[in-house]
Amino acid sequence: MIRGRGGACAAVAIALLVFGRSGVAALDVPGAPPGPIRVALLSTTPDDPLAGRLEAELGTIGVDVSRSVVSPATRIEDQVREALAGGARAVIVADGHRTDVWIAEPGSSKVGLRQELEVDQDSGQQAILAFRTVEFLRISLGLVSEPAAAPVVSPPVVAKRAPAPPPPPKRWLTADAMGGALVSSGGGGGTIAVAGIGLRAQLSGVIGAELCLYAPLTQALSSDAPSAVHTSVWMAGGGVLLAPHPERRVSVEIAAGTMAALIRTTGTSSHSTTLEGTFDGGTDQTVRPVVYGRGAARVRLVSQLSLRIDLFGGAVISPPTLKASGMPSTVQPVGTWGPAFAAGLGGAELQF
């Protein structure tokens, strides 16, 4: 272990970590006289092995070494000052396992820096001590140049990209096909099987629009007529719907709108029923406006396919009167189709 004395010891430790050993150092030191730098090496004995190592190390860096033995009759400080006054830039005093380095102030013979380095006498580290002493001397005399400081490079300015806004939700569009039963009030109404198709689209938020078409699969038979009278109805139209959370697995919707109802009556005898009078076995039809309200429940099976149940009802504006004739000269009303009706349907829905 190397022990030092004085404030320069920390500087030596830092410098030895920074600087590696190089070959012959440049000797062009500002303020120094022309020629090699002179260093006085004083040893306590002529054959001090530490002094010999120091002389060899100093020779490798091109220093002019003047070696002598310490005079026991003169104080060390006086001998150091005498060497500095004689032109030496530094004085090293070697004592077997210890070195005492004296360095003059630039352009003066006064002592500007002193550092003592020491190892245990029996450690066998005299070679290391000699190397450290010479390194300290090189640094103190400016015989090595500090490594050029790396230029400070400002980190590149990286523009932070704001996350892209989420794409607007896709507007939903559905088509469905259903079947069920439709019941009408009035004496000429009854129950018929119907099939329906619907097309629904989102307008904004929970508001959408729909188009519907219902076609009869069967006809209602009037029991009050003296002859067979069959009635069927076609309805088509559209309206506005409210569909909150249509993306959920189970959802509901309500709608309201208007439709046109084509009411068709067919007689099978020579004296049959018409909507407005009598005829001999024929078909008559009329169109009436209809207002409706609808509610539906939907269960999603997969991402685009759902099952749905619809319940809707409405009223026929100015429902037609069904009339029957028992004899050619007799006409009697049988009933009306409407004014109220209701239907229940179920089917499948496909979402695009």
C-alpha positions in Angstrom: 0.0 0.0 0.0 1.4 3.4 -1.0 0.9 6.2 1.5 1.1 9.9 0.6 1.2 13.1 2.5 -0.2 16.5 1.5 -3.1 17.8 -0.6 -1.5 16.7 -3.9 -2.0 13.0 -3.1 -5.6 13.1 -4.3 -4.5 14.8 -7.5 -1.9 12.0 -8.0 -4.5 9.3 -7.6 -6.9 10.9 -10.1 -4.1 11.6 -12.6 -2.8 8.0 -12.4 -6.3 6.8 -13.3 -6.6 9.2 -16.2 -3.1 9.0 -17.7 -1.4 5.8 -18.9 2.3 5.5 -19.1 3.7 6.7 -22.5 7.1 6.7 -23.9 9.3 9.8 -23.9 7.3 12.8 -22.9 7.6 16.1 -24.6 9.9 18.4 -22.6 8.8 21.7 -24.0 7.4 23.1 -20.7 6.4 26.8 -20.7 8.7 28.9 -18.5 11.4 26.2 -18.4 15.0 27.0 -19.5 16.1 25.6 -22.9 17.3 21.9 -22.8 16.3 18.9 -20.7 14.6 19.4 -17.4 17.0 18.8 -14.5 16.0 16.8 -11.5 18.2 16.3 -8.5 18.0 12.7 -7.0 19.2 12.4 -3.4 19.5 9.0 -1.7 20.4 8.1 1.8 23.0 5.6 0.6 25.0 5.3 -2.6 23.6 1.9 -3.5 19.9 2.5 -2.5 17.9 0.2 -4.9 15.0 2.6 -4.9 17.2 5.5 -6.1 18.5 3.2 -8.8 15.0 2.5 -10.0 14.1 6.1 -9.9 17.1 7.1 -12.0 16.2 4.5 -14.6 12.6 5.6 -14.7 13.6 9.3 -15.0 16.0 8.4 -17.9 13.1 6.9 -19.9 11.3 10.3 -20.0 14.3 12.3 -21.0 15.0 14.0 -17.7 18.5 15.1 -16.9 19.2 13.4 -13.5 21.9 14.5 -11.1 22.3 11.9 -8.4 24.0 12.5 -5.1 24.0 11.2 -1.5 22.3 13.1 1.3 24.8 14.8 3.6 24.1 13.9 7.2 25.7 17.2 8.3 23.2 19.4 6.4 19.4 19.6 6.8 17.4 18.1 3.9 15.5 21.3 3.4 18.8 23.2 2.9 20.1 20.6 0.4 16.8 20.8 -1.5 16.9 24.6 -1.7 20.5 24.4 -2.9 19.6 22.0 -5.7 16.7 24.1 -6.8 18.9 27.3 -6.7 21.4 25.4 -8.9 18.8 25.0 -11.7 17.0 21.8 -10.8 13.2 21.9 -11.4 12.6 19.2 -8.8 14.3 17.2 -6.1 13.5 13.6 -5.2 14.8 12.2 -1.9 14.8 8.4 -1.8 15.1 6.4 1.4 14.7 2.7 0.6 10.9 2.6 0.9 10.0 6.2 0.8 10.3 9.2 -1.6 10.0 12.9 -0.9 9.4 15.0 -4.0 10.1 18.7 -3.9 9.0 20.8 -6.9 10.0 24.4 -7.5 7.6 27.1 -8.5 7.8 28.0 -12.2 10.6 30.5 -12.8 11.7 30.4 -9.2 13.8 28.4 -6.8 11.2 28.4 -4.1 9.4 25.2 -3.2 5.9 25.2 -4.7 4.8 21.6 -4.1 6.0 18.8 -1.9 4.7 15.2 -1.8 5.8 12.2 0.1 5.0 8.6 -1.1 5.8 5.5 1.0 5.4 1.7 0.9 5.9 -0.9 3.6 9.6 -1.7 3.9 9.0 -5.4 3.4 6.3 -5.3 0.9 8.5 -5.5 -2.2 6.7 -2.7 -3.9 9.7 -0.4 -4.4 9.4 -0.7 -8.2 5.8 0.4 -8.0 6.8 3.3 -5.7 9.4 4.4 -8.2 6.9 4.3 -11.0 4.3 6.3 -9.0 6.9 8.9 -8.0 8.0 9.5 -11.6 4.3 9.7 -12.7 3.7 12.3 -10.1 6.7 14.2 -11.2 5.7 14.1 -14.8 2.2 15.4 -14.0 3.5 18.1 -11.7 6.0 19.4 -14.2 3.5 19.4 -17.1 5.4 16.7 -19.0 2.1 15.1 -20.0 -0.9 16.8 -21.6 -4.4 16.3 -20.4 -6.6 14.4 -22.8 -8.8 16.6 -24.9 -12.2 16.8 -23.4 -14.8 15.3 -25.6 -17.0 18.0 -27.1 -20.3 18.4 -25.5 -22.8 17.3 -28.0 -26.3 18.4 -27.4 -28.7 15.5 -27.8 -30.7 15.8 -31.0 -34.1 17.4 -30.5 -36.6 14.7 -31.1 -40.0 16.0 -31.9 -42.6 14.2 -29.9 -45.3 12.8 -32.1 -48.7 13.2 -30.6 -50.5 9.9 -30.7 -52.8 9.7 -33.6 -56.4 10.4 -32.7 -58.5 7.3 -32.7 -60.5 6.8 -35.9 -64.1 7.8 -35.6 -66.4 4.9 -34.9 -67.7 3.2 -37.9 -71.4 3.9 -38.6 -73.4 0.7 -38.2 -75.6 -0.6 -41.0 -77.9 -3.7 -40.6 -80.2 -5.7 -42.7 -82.7 -8.3 -41.3 -85.2 -10.9 -42.4 -88.1 -12.0 -40.1 -91.3 -13.8 -40.0 -94.3 -13.7 -37.6 -98.0 -13.0 -37.2 -100.1 -9.8 -37.7 -103.4 -9.3 -36.0 -106.0 -6.6 -37.0 -109.0 -5.4 -35.2 -112.4 -5.0 -36.9 -114.8 -7.6 -38.2 -112.9 -8.1 -41.4 -109.5 -8.3 -39.9 -108.2 -11.5 -38.3 -104.7 -13.0 -38.1 -102.3 -13.5 -41.0 -98.7 -14.7 -41.2 -96.3 -12.1 -42.5 -92.6 -11.9 -43.5 -90.6 -8.8 -43.2 -87.3 -7.3 -44.2 -85.7 -4.2 -42.8 -82.7 -2.0 -43.5 -81.4 0.2 -40.6 -78.5 2.7 -40.5 -77.0 5.0 -37.9 -77.4 8.7 -38.4 -75.7 10.2 -35.4 -75.0 8.7 -32.0 -77.9 6.6 -30.9 -80.2 7.9 -33.6 -80.8 5.9 -36.8 -83.2 5.5 -39.6 -85.0 2.4 -40.9 -87.0 1.2 -43.9 -89.3 -1.8 -43.5 -91.4 -4.0 -45.8 -93.9 -6.6 -44.6 -95.6 -9.0 -47.0 -98.5 -11.4 -46.3 -97.9 -15.2 -46.3 -101.5 -16.1 -45.6 -105.0 -14.4 -45.8 -107.6 -13.7 -43.1 -111.0 -15.3 -43.7 -114.0 -13.2 -42.7 -116.6 -15.2 -40.8 -119.2 -12.6 -40.7 -119.7 -12.4 -44.5 -122.4 -14.6 -46.2 -119.7 -15.7 -48.6 -116.0 -16.4 -48.4 -114.0 -13.2 -48.1 -110.2 -13.3 -47.8 -108.2 -10.3 -46.7 -104.4 -9.6 -46.8 -102.2 -6.6 -46.3 -98.9 -5.3 -47.5 -97.1 -2.6 -45.5 -94.0 -0.6 -46.4 -92.5 2.6 -44.9 -89.9 3.9 -42.5 -89.1 5.9 -39.5 -86.6 7.0 -36.9 -85.1 4.7 -34.3 -83.1 5.0 -31.1 -80.4 2.3 -30.6 -78.3 2.8 -27.5 -75.2 0.6 -27.3 -75.8 -1.5 -30.4 -72.2 -2.9 -30.0 -73.2 -4.9 -26.9 -74.0 -8.6 -26.9 -77.6 -7.9 -25.8 -79.2 -4.6 -26.9 -82.6 -3.0 -27.5 -84.0 -0.4 -29.8 -87.3 1.5 -30.3 -88.6 3.1 -33.4 -91.6 5.1 -34.7 -92.7 6.1 -38.2 -95.3 5.9 -40.9 -96.1 3.3 -43.5 -98.5 2.7 -46.4 -100.8 -0.3 -46.1 -102.1 -2.0 -49.2 -105.3 -3.8 -48.1 -106.5 -6.5 -50.5 -109.8 -8.3 -50.4 -110.7 -11.3 -52.6 -114.2 -12.9 -52.9 -114.9 -16.4 -54.1 -118.6 -16.3 -54.9 -120.7 -14.5 -57.5 -121.9 -12.1 -54.8 -118.8 -11.3 -52.8 -117.3 -8.6 -50.6 -115.6 -5.4 -51.8 -114.0 -2.6 -49.8 -116.6 -0.1 -50.9 -119.4 -2.1 -52.6 -120.4 -5.3 -54.2 -119.1 -7.2 -57.2 -119.5 -10.7 -58.6 -116.5 -12.7 -57.4 -113.5 -10.6 -57.8 -110.6 -8.7 -56.1 -110.5 -5.2 -54.7 -107.7 -3.3 -53.0 -107.1 0.1 -51.3 -104.2 2.0 -49.8 -104.3 3.6 -46.4 -101.7 5.5 -44.3 -100.5 3.9 -41.1 -98.6 5.1 -38.1 -96.6 2.6 -36.0 -94.3 2.1 -33.0 -91.8 -0.7 -32.7 -89.6 -2.2 -30.0 -86.9 -4.8 -30.6 -84.4 -6.9 -28.6 -81.1 -8.2 -30.2 -78.7 -10.9 -29.1 -75.4 -11.0 -30.9 -74.2 -14.4 -31.9 -71.0 -13.4 -33.7 -69.5 -10.1 -34.6 -71.9 -9.6 -37.6 -74.8 -11.9 -37.0 -77.5 -11.4 -34.4 -80.9 -12.8 -33.5 -83.7 -10.3 -33.0 -87.4 -10.2 -31.9 -89.6 -7.3 -32.9 -93.0 -6.2 -31.5 -94.8 -3.5 -33.2 -98.2 -2.0 -33.5 -100.0 0.8 -35.1 -103.2 2.4 -36.3 -104.7 2.7 -39.8 -105.9 6.2 -40.6 -109.4 6.0 -42.1 -109.6 2.2 -42.1 -111.5 0.7 -45.1 -115.0 -0.8 -44.6 -115.6 -4.3 -45.8 -119.1 -4.9 -47.3 -120.8 -8.0 -48.4 -123.9 -8.8 -50.5 -126.4 -11.6 -49.8 -128.5 -10.9 -52.8 -127.6 -8.8 -55.9 -129.8 -6.0 -54.6 -128.6 -6.2 -51.0 -125.3 -4.7 -49.7 -124.3 -4.9 -46.0 -121.1 -3.9 -44.2 -119.1 -6.7 -42.7 -116.4 -4.9 -40.8 -113.2 -2.9 -41.2 -109.6 -3.7 -41.4 -108.3 -1.9 -38.4 -108.1 0.6 -37.1 -105.6 -1.0 -34.7 -103.1 -3.8 -35.5 -100.2 -5.5 -33.8 -97.5 -8.0 -34.9 -94.8 -10.1 -33.4 -91.8 -11.2 -35.5 -88.5 -12.9 -35.0 -85.5 -13.4 -37.3 -81.8 -12.8 -38.0 -79.9 -9.6 -38.5 -76.7 -9.1 -40.5 -74.4 -6.1 -39.6 -72.1 -4.5 -42.2 
